[in-house]
């Protein structure tokens, strides 16, 4: 069985939606965002939604990711936490 994951990283919360591709069953999770390193909040959310669904993360076959962080930075003019790090490897 395979699953799709949607992740929305906001300034305050990170929201996740996990969908069973065969049955359409959905699970959601909300965790605090971690502005110092957004990947921490994302991984916390993945662990939470997978635990709720009783699904191993390895069963996730696709991930959709969205964020308002860049938009908010542009709209507010606060570039204190904005940077592009293209040397970081996953």
C-alpha positions in Angstrom: 0.0 0.0 0.0 1.3 3.5 -0.8 0.6 6.9 0.7 0.8 10.5 -0.4 1.9 13.2 2.0 1.1 17.0 1.9 3.1 19.4 4.1 2.3 23.1 4.6 5.0 24.9 6.7 3.6 28.1 8.2 5.2 30.6 10.5 3.4 29.2 13.6 2.3 25.6 12.6 3.2 22.9 10.2 0.2 21.0 8.9 0.3 17.6 7.3 -2.2 15.4 5.4 -1.5 11.7 4.7 -3.7 9.9 2.1 -3.9 6.2 1.5 -3.8 6.1 -2.3 -5.9 2.9 -2.5 -8.8 3.7 -0.1 -8.6 7.5 0.0 -8.5 7.4 3.9 -6.9 10.6 5.2 -5.1 11.6 8.4 -4.0 15.0 9.6 -1.5 16.3 12.0 -0.5 19.8 13.2 2.8 20.5 15.0 4.6 23.7 15.9 6.8 25.1 13.1 10.5 25.5 13.9 11.7 28.7 12.2 15.4 28.0 13.1 15.2 24.8 11.0 11.9 24.0 9.3 13.0 20.4 8.6 12.7 19.7 12.4 9.0 20.6 12.4 8.4 18.7 9.1 10.0 15.5 10.5 8.1 15.9 13.8 4.9 16.2 11.8 5.7 13.2 9.6 6.4 11.1 12.7 3.1 12.3 14.3 0.8 11.7 11.3 2.4 8.3 10.6 2.0 7.3 14.2 -1.7 8.3 14.1 -2.2 6.4 10.9 -0.1 3.4 12.0 1.9 3.7 8.8 5.7 3.4 8.4 7.2 6.5 6.8 8.8 4.3 4.2 5.4 3.6 2.7 5.1 7.3 1.6 5.6 7.4 -2.1 5.2 11.1 -2.8 5.4 14.3 -0.9 3.9 17.7 -1.8 5.5 20.6 0.1 4.3 24.2 0.5 5.3 27.1 2.7 4.3 30.7 3.3 7.7 31.6 4.8 9.1 33.2 1.7 5.8 35.0 0.9 5.6 36.4 4.5 9.2 37.6 4.3 8.5 39.5 1.1 5.1 40.9 2.4 6.5 42.1 5.7 9.9 43.2 4.4 11.6 41.2 7.3 14.6 39.5 5.7 16.3 38.7 9.0 15.6 35.0 8.7 15.7 34.6 4.9 18.5 32.9 3.2 19.1 30.4 0.4 21.5 27.6 1.2 22.1 25.7 -2.0 25.1 23.9 -0.7 23.2 21.8 1.8 22.8 18.2 0.7 19.8 16.0 1.8 
